[in-house]
Amino acid sequence: MKPSRVVITSYQVGFGDCFLLSFEYPADKRHVLIDFGSTGLPDGVPKNQLDLIANDIASRTKDQRLAVVATHRHKDHISGFTTKKQRPSSGKTIAELKPELVLQPWTEDPKLAVDARGPLPPGVSLAAHHISSLAAMQQAAGAIFSEVKRVRYLSPSLRQELSFMGENNLANREAVENLMTMSATREYAKAGDKTALEDLLPGVKIDILGPPSIEQSEKITKQRSRDQDEFWHLMANAAASLGPTKGQRVSPLFPDFTVERIGSQFPIDARWIISQARRLRSDQMLRLVRILDTALNNTSLILLFRCGSKSLLFPGDAQIENWSYALSQPAVREKLRKVDLYKVGHHGSLNATPKSLWELFDQKSEDDHAGRLQTLMSTMAHKHGDEERRTEVPRQTLVQALDRQSDFFTTQSLKENELFHETVLDFP
């Protein structure tokens, strides 16, 4: 038995991910919900959007078999699973569907949450040390998020970025606890593991390509900010990378040095050094949350669904350090060549769709034809990153390649009253 087709429902969650995969069998439908979260909705979208989405998921899956995948712990991927004590909530609606399985990365296994305070003691694994480091950094993110709301000297753009990244990297305890209890069967997977999802979806092969364990690849504990070969740094017009031209803005040398921001309570000779001290503290806070942001993205599950000759790739927010393990294996690279549908990683960021991955896809083409690569992106502009540093999400050089070489859909194209978009893939 195998499904005849799959319907992928991309929900409008603004900056976040929520995809429902509905596999159609001769006698029934079986569903996989991949992520459900948001850190911001577009203008005009109802404030109860996550409740509306949960109700729609419930109507589509009621009395049918369902599994839940939470690719990683970021708020924009799991906040929809949050419960609100005794009040109705999107998280309760999903839990009441009684999913048969909850699949998460190995880093979410509560057995690994060892409180490592110093050098690794005898018997404590690298995995446990990594988990305790993530927990410590999440505490730091919480402190930074609280400080951002209190201090007044931050520029609007820096305040927005710190607020977003600090909040997105909080522990999201209610959602995590709901994911731990909504199903009797839970899996915490690493690259190469088998999954009970295959039992739920007969005829569908599921490859877990990431994240690797630390024993498989220590690269997931590190990060790189620039990589000209892999990241989408440069504009399609290379001249744009050479510096400001007519019409482009140039940042001032000391953007924080203004009497209005520094205030008149300090002697004039001290204002510059005060400005530099404040900037240094702001840079330190930003660096901390960026490190945690990358670390959590590198715990993201990468799932490849294969049925017949068709393949669907859902990588969550996996970044290059996570991807490098999969891309180093010839057998995996061969499977990736055949991908028919790609869920764009990390909402279209510059470092979550490595160029070496994009170049692998055989189905991409500049000619619009049947069988062309399909790409789906859930994102919202002006929420994350910075255009002047060319780190904006979605990254425009990547968007241009997606639009030119694939059948590209982005949730940004949905109208205010549109809750979702459906993509259909037939299995021959």
Phi, psi and omega per residue, in radians:
M1 nan 2.346 3.039
K2 -2.536 2.761 -3.127
P3 -1.257 2.690 3.099
S4 -1.533 -0.464 3.116
R5 -2.898 2.972 3.053
V6 -2.284 2.409 3.043
V7 -1.881 2.105 3.115
I8 -1.766 2.011 3.120
T9 -1.711 2.012 3.102
S10 -1.696 2.001 -3.068
Y11 -1.584 2.606 3.104
Q12 -1.432 1.682 3.092
V13 -1.996 0.239 -3.115
G14 1.210 -2.182 3.086
F15 -1.536 1.703 -3.106
G16 2.965 -3.010 3.120
D17 -2.328 2.460 2.966
C18 -2.834 1.925 -3.115
F19 -2.278 2.277 3.062
L20 -1.922 2.076 3.094
L21 -1.729 2.051 -3.107
S22 -1.970 1.878 -3.119
F23 -1.593 2.176 -3.057
E24 -1.709 2.015 3.098
Y25 -1.810 2.909 3.139
P26 -0.980 -0.612 -3.036
A27 -1.870 -0.287 -3.080
D28 -2.842 -3.117 3.016
K29 -2.055 2.569 3.096
R30 -2.296 2.491 -2.888
H31 -2.224 2.574 3.009
V32 -2.270 2.070 3.066
L33 -1.639 2.042 3.138
I34 -1.854 1.836 3.106
D35 1.178 2.728 3.120
F36 -2.878 1.605 -3.108
G37 -2.861 2.898 -3.111
S38 -2.785 2.565 2.975
T39 -2.133 0.292 3.107
G40 2.893 2.391 -3.097
L41 -1.925 2.615 3.091
P42 -1.140 2.765 3.068
D43 -1.018 2.406 3.087
G44 1.596 -0.259 3.113
V45 -1.431 2.360 -3.085
P46 -0.996 2.552 3.141
K47 -1.177 -0.396 3.117
N48 -1.665 0.513 -3.069
Q49 -0.998 -0.705 -3.122
L50 -1.152 -0.599 3.064
D51 -1.160 -0.712 3.113
L52 -1.111 -0.692 3.119
I53 -1.158 -0.779 3.130
A54 -1.043 -0.707 3.121
N55 -1.143 -0.656 3.110
D56 -1.172 -0.732 3.076
I57 -1.052 -0.731 3.132
A58 -1.088 -0.743 -3.124
S59 -1.170 -0.549 -3.138
R60 -1.364 -0.504 -2.980
T61 -1.966 -0.049 -3.046
K62 -0.941 2.270 3.119
D63 1.112 0.310 3.067
Q64 -2.099 2.896 -3.047
R65 -1.354 2.353 -3.018
L66 -2.449 2.433 2.946
A67 -2.176 2.686 3.134
V68 -2.084 2.321 3.036
V69 -2.046 2.187 3.009
A70 -1.982 1.807 -2.950
T71 -1.117 -0.585 3.089
H72 -2.931 -3.133 -2.869
R73 -1.550 -0.072 -3.102
H74 -1.000 2.530 -3.113
K75 -1.000 -0.651 -3.096
D76 -1.275 0.055 3.055
H77 -2.100 -0.261 -3.097
I78 -2.324 -0.019 -3.062
S79 -1.097 -0.435 3.099
G80 -1.176 -0.276 3.100
F81 -1.531 0.015 -3.112
T82 -1.188 2.426 3.045
T83 -1.806 2.820 -3.106
K84 -2.235 1.046 -3.133
K85 0.935 -2.064 -3.069
Q86 -1.569 -0.097 -3.086
R87 -1.464 2.702 3.039
P88 -1.058 2.584 -3.130
S89 -2.780 2.817 3.105
S90 -1.083 -0.640 3.125
G91 -1.134 -0.682 3.098
K92 -1.171 -0.666 3.136
T93 -1.056 -0.754 3.124
I94 -1.194 -0.739 -3.137
A95 -1.073 -0.637 -3.130
E96 -1.198 -0.234 3.046
L97 -1.340 -0.159 3.094
K98 0.909 1.111 3.107
P99 -1.018 2.518 -3.108
E100 -1.307 -0.407 -3.052
L101 -2.636 2.471 2.938
V102 -2.100 2.116 -3.108
L103 -1.922 2.222 3.141
Q104 -2.409 2.886 3.099
P105 -1.209 2.799 -3.077
W106 -1.030 -0.441 -3.118
T107 -1.202 -0.220 -3.141
E108 -1.600 -0.092 -3.115
D109 -1.103 2.041 -3.079
P110 -1.097 -0.350 3.120
K111 -1.185 -0.312 -3.117
L112 -1.603 -0.060 -3.055
A113 -1.358 1.203 3.132
V114 -1.557 2.397 -3.092
D115 -1.492 1.465 3.131
A116 -1.499 2.148 -3.056
R117 -1.845 -0.310 -3.085
G118 -2.659 -2.581 3.100
P119 -0.989 2.660 -3.054
L120 -1.088 2.057 3.070
P121 -1.311 2.841 3.110
P122 -0.976 2.350 3.074
G123 1.572 -0.170 3.131
V124 -1.659 2.174 -3.050
S125 -1.354 2.813 3.015
L126 -1.022 -0.633 -3.135
A127 -1.065 -0.797 3.141
A128 -1.108 -0.686 3.110
H129 -1.119 -0.707 3.117
H130 -1.092 -0.762 -3.136
I131 -1.103 -0.764 -3.134
S132 -1.157 -0.574 3.086
S133 -1.149 -0.724 3.090
L134 -1.070 -0.740 -3.135
A135 -1.108 -0.717 3.130
A136 -1.123 -0.716 3.132
M137 -1.179 -0.552 3.096
Q138 -1.200 -0.586 3.032
Q139 -1.107 -0.703 3.102
A140 -1.111 -0.698 3.116
A141 -1.069 -0.683 3.098
G142 -1.105 -0.723 3.117
A143 -1.142 -0.713 3.124
I144 -1.128 -0.751 3.134
F145 -1.038 -0.690 3.110
S146 -1.189 -0.699 -3.112
E147 -1.185 -0.666 -3.135
V148 -1.029 -0.638 -3.134
K149 -1.273 -0.319 -3.049
R150 -1.686 -0.743 -3.012
V151 -1.367 2.748 -3.062
R152 -1.979 -0.168 -2.983
Y153 -1.524 -0.004 -3.102
L154 -1.360 2.501 3.032
S155 -1.200 2.709 -3.135
P156 -0.971 -0.732 -3.102
S157 -1.189 -0.708 3.119
L158 -1.194 -0.696 3.092
R159 -1.039 -0.752 -3.136
Q160 -1.101 -0.774 -3.106
E161 -1.185 -0.762 3.124
L162 -1.139 -0.690 3.124
S163 -1.094 -0.822 -3.124
F164 -1.079 -0.893 -3.041
M165 -1.253 -0.617 3.080
G166 -1.107 -0.817 -3.131
E167 -1.176 -0.707 -3.106
N168 -1.138 -0.439 -3.091
N169 -1.729 0.157 3.019
L170 -1.167 2.865 -3.023
A171 -1.218 -0.304 3.117
N172 0.896 0.899 -2.949
R173 -1.020 -0.792 -3.086
E174 -1.075 -0.738 3.125
A175 -1.157 -0.724 3.131
V176 -1.078 -0.790 -3.140
E177 -1.136 -0.656 3.106
N178 -1.116 -0.746 3.107
L179 -1.106 -0.529 -3.131
M180 -1.331 -0.318 -3.012
T181 -2.098 -0.163 -3.025
M182 -1.333 -0.229 3.136
S183 -2.395 2.579 3.098
A184 -1.301 -0.352 -3.108
T185 -1.999 2.102 3.112
R186 -2.218 2.473 3.070
E187 -2.201 2.456 3.068
Y188 -2.135 1.839 -2.856
A189 -1.935 2.669 3.002
K190 -2.168 3.018 -3.131
A191 -0.950 2.319 3.097
G192 1.588 -0.192 -3.127
D193 -1.236 2.654 2.952
K194 -1.490 2.711 -3.109
T195 -2.362 2.548 3.085
A196 -1.186 -0.129 3.019
L197 -0.983 -0.542 3.128
E198 -1.172 -0.509 3.068
D199 -1.222 -0.623 3.114
L200 -1.250 -0.531 -3.040
L201 -2.100 1.309 3.130
P202 -1.046 2.487 -3.113
G203 1.498 -0.060 -3.141
V204 -2.028 2.176 3.048
K205 -1.608 2.381 -3.109
I206 -2.182 2.047 3.092
D207 -1.766 2.214 3.022
I208 -1.651 1.863 -3.051
L209 -1.620 -0.265 3.140
G210 -2.945 2.858 0.079
P211 -1.472 2.671 3.001
P212 -1.285 2.755 2.941
S213 -1.299 2.934 3.111
I214 -1.145 -0.569 3.084
E215 -1.116 -0.583 3.108
Q216 -1.328 -0.672 -3.111
S217 -2.800 2.006 3.098
E218 -1.312 -0.108 -3.106
K219 -1.088 -0.447 -3.101
I220 -1.198 -0.241 3.102
T221 -1.574 -0.009 -3.113
K222 -2.073 3.060 3.104
Q223 -2.586 2.704 2.994
R224 -2.286 2.445 -3.041
S225 -1.600 -0.446 -3.111
R226 -2.405 2.489 3.067
D227 -2.777 1.756 -3.039
Q228 -1.115 -0.473 -3.110
D229 -1.379 -0.512 -3.020
E230 -1.912 -0.589 -3.021
F231 -1.615 2.801 -3.081
W232 -1.653 1.005 -3.093
H233 -1.231 -0.888 -2.897
L234 -1.439 2.582 3.064
M235 -1.231 2.738 3.087
A236 -1.007 -0.636 3.024
N237 -1.577 1.859 -3.003
A238 -1.037 -0.428 -3.130
A239 -1.063 -0.446 -3.114
A240 -1.152 -0.342 -3.111
S241 -1.489 -0.077 -3.028
L242 -1.525 -0.052 3.095
G243 2.168 3.125 -3.073
P244 -1.111 2.405 3.021
T245 -2.146 -3.109 -3.096
K246 -0.974 2.274 3.124
G247 1.656 -0.270 3.117
Q248 -1.570 2.554 3.130
R249 -1.431 2.554 3.068
V250 -2.002 2.225 -3.121
S251 -1.202 2.439 3.075
P252 -1.143 2.711 -3.091
L253 -1.140 -0.714 3.119
F254 -2.159 1.405 -3.009
P255 -1.145 -0.384 -3.104
D256 -1.613 -0.081 -3.009
F257 -1.556 1.462 3.053
T258 -2.399 2.571 3.131
V259 -1.063 -0.641 -3.083
E260 -1.098 -0.699 -3.087
R261 -1.407 -0.678 -3.082
I262 -1.358 -0.612 3.138
G263 1.576 2.770 -3.067
S264 -1.648 0.091 -3.088
Q265 -1.369 -0.171 -3.136
F266 -1.847 2.569 3.056
P267 -0.992 2.549 -3.042
I268 -1.060 -0.598 -3.128
D269 -1.197 -0.333 -3.084
A270 -1.682 -0.190 -2.983
R271 -1.139 -0.636 -3.109
W272 -1.133 -0.801 -3.108
I273 -1.161 -0.594 3.073
I274 -1.115 -0.743 3.099
S275 -1.021 -0.775 -3.113
Q276 -1.170 -0.662 3.116
A277 -1.121 -0.724 3.118
R278 -1.150 -0.710 3.139
R279 -1.116 -0.714 3.133
L280 -1.050 -0.768 3.133
R281 -1.125 -0.710 3.118
S282 -1.091 -0.749 3.125
D283 -1.105 -0.670 3.120
Q284 -1.126 -0.759 3.120
M285 -1.083 -0.760 -3.118
L286 -1.132 -0.708 3.140
R287 -1.099 -0.727 3.140
L288 -1.054 -0.846 -3.088
V289 -1.243 -0.510 3.081
R290 -1.186 -0.679 3.094
I291 -1.069 -0.809 3.134
L292 -1.141 -0.719 3.137
D293 -0.996 -0.808 3.120
T294 -1.159 -0.726 -3.120
A295 -1.056 -0.774 3.130
L296 -1.205 -0.676 3.076
N297 -1.054 -0.578 -3.137
N298 -1.408 0.003 2.939
T299 -1.654 0.070 -3.002
S300 -1.245 2.387 2.999
L301 -1.109 2.480 2.969
I302 -2.093 2.008 -3.071
L303 -2.015 2.335 3.046
L304 -2.060 2.025 3.101
F305 -1.695 2.226 -3.140
R306 -2.213 2.245 3.090
C307 -2.473 2.117 -3.059
G308 1.032 -2.214 3.135
S309 -1.686 0.108 -3.054
K310 -1.852 2.559 -3.135
S311 -2.391 2.441 3.105
L312 -2.167 2.264 -3.078
L313 -1.989 2.105 3.117
F314 -2.173 1.762 -3.046
P315 -1.769 0.234 -3.101
G316 0.963 -2.210 3.136
D317 -1.966 0.361 -3.050
A318 -0.921 2.303 3.102
Q319 -1.837 -3.101 -2.936
I320 -1.020 -0.639 -3.118
E321 -1.132 -0.603 3.062
N322 -1.260 -0.816 -3.092
W323 -1.121 -0.549 -2.992
S324 -1.048 -0.559 3.126
Y325 -1.147 -0.834 -3.140
A326 -1.132 -0.760 -3.062
L327 -1.236 -0.235 3.111
S328 -1.423 -0.123 -3.060
Q329 -1.840 2.063 -3.099
P330 -0.980 -0.682 -3.124
A331 -1.143 -0.669 3.116
V332 -1.221 -0.741 3.117
R333 -1.026 -0.654 3.130
E334 -1.149 -0.675 3.083
K335 -1.151 -0.685 -3.100
L336 -1.183 -0.478 3.103
R337 -1.020 -0.513 -2.988
K338 -1.653 0.149 -3.096
V339 -1.059 2.297 3.109
D340 -1.761 -0.501 -3.127
L341 -2.401 2.234 -3.097
Y342 -2.146 2.107 2.985
K343 -1.447 2.005 -3.012
V344 -1.088 2.276 -3.069
G345 -1.219 2.496 2.999
H346 0.834 0.781 2.986
H347 1.055 0.351 3.105
G348 1.623 0.470 3.140
S349 -1.285 2.885 -3.031
L350 -1.237 -0.336 -2.995
N351 -2.094 0.243 -3.120
A352 -1.891 -0.120 2.987
T353 -2.114 1.419 -3.110
P354 -0.932 2.463 -3.138
K355 -1.060 -0.547 3.100
S356 -1.174 -0.486 3.020
L357 -1.284 -0.850 -3.117
W358 -1.018 -0.699 -3.126
E359 -1.203 -0.363 3.119
L360 -1.224 -0.586 -2.960
F361 -1.111 1.940 -3.128
D362 -1.219 -0.453 -3.016
Q363 -1.446 -0.156 3.125
K364 -1.235 2.547 -3.071
S365 -2.856 2.594 3.059
E366 -1.462 -0.145 3.083
D367 -1.686 2.258 3.124
D368 -1.358 1.952 -3.105
H369 -2.659 2.872 3.106
A370 -1.086 2.411 -3.138
G371 1.533 0.019 3.097
R372 -1.141 2.599 3.110
L373 -0.933 2.335 3.038
Q374 -1.829 2.405 3.131
T375 -2.260 2.445 3.140
L376 -2.173 2.338 3.124
M377 -2.348 2.254 3.059
S378 -1.890 2.018 -3.013
T379 -2.812 3.050 3.022
M380 -2.666 2.186 -3.074
A381 -1.224 2.787 3.044
H382 1.136 0.432 3.109
K383 -1.898 -0.558 -3.006
H384 -2.493 2.424 3.114
G385 1.523 -3.040 -3.019
D386 -2.533 2.221 -3.099
E387 -1.168 -0.647 -3.123
E388 -1.147 -0.584 3.083
R389 -1.535 -0.014 -3.118
R390 1.036 0.718 3.056
T391 -2.083 0.241 -3.083
E392 -1.074 2.599 3.080
V393 -2.069 2.134 0.001
P394 -1.325 2.569 3.138
R395 -1.317 2.157 -2.970
Q396 -1.135 -0.572 3.091
T397 -1.116 -0.654 3.080
L398 -1.198 -0.781 3.134
V399 -1.010 -0.722 3.123
Q400 -1.067 -0.730 3.122
A401 -1.174 -0.728 3.101
L402 -1.057 -0.792 -3.094
D403 -1.191 -0.596 -3.068
R404 -1.412 -0.576 -2.953
Q405 -2.045 0.168 3.123
S406 -2.640 2.921 2.952
D407 -1.435 1.756 -2.886
F408 -1.821 2.266 3.016
F409 -2.174 2.366 3.020
T410 -2.215 2.472 3.132
T411 -1.103 -0.281 3.083
Q412 -1.125 -0.307 3.139
S413 -1.491 -0.130 3.115
L414 -1.248 2.503 3.077
K415 -1.395 2.920 -3.057
E416 -0.968 -0.640 -3.059
N417 -1.645 0.120 -3.139
E418 -1.691 2.127 -3.069
L419 -1.474 -0.464 -3.004
F420 -2.787 2.974 3.004
H421 -2.312 2.427 -3.140
E422 -1.905 2.374 3.046
T423 -2.113 2.283 -3.094
V424 -1.948 2.314 3.072
L425 -2.214 2.074 3.129
D426 -1.486 2.505 3.071
F427 -1.831 1.900 -3.119
P428 -1.198 nan nan
